[in-house]
């Protein structure tokens, strides 16, 4: 149902976000989904921002 993607798709699309490396202080671009890192991102100094486990969306369905 493509017409219903509008509300829920924004929660599935990763967002580019800059985070500060705790080792060297440089900004590193990471991709997040609802505040959690989607994939590993490596800083030029070697520090790795690890991907975090994603929480599934809770969808309540109407009873028939």
Secondary structure, DSSP 8 states (H G I E B T S, - for coil): -GGGHHHHHHHHS-EEEEEE-TTT--EEEEEEETTEE-S-EE-TTS-EE---------------
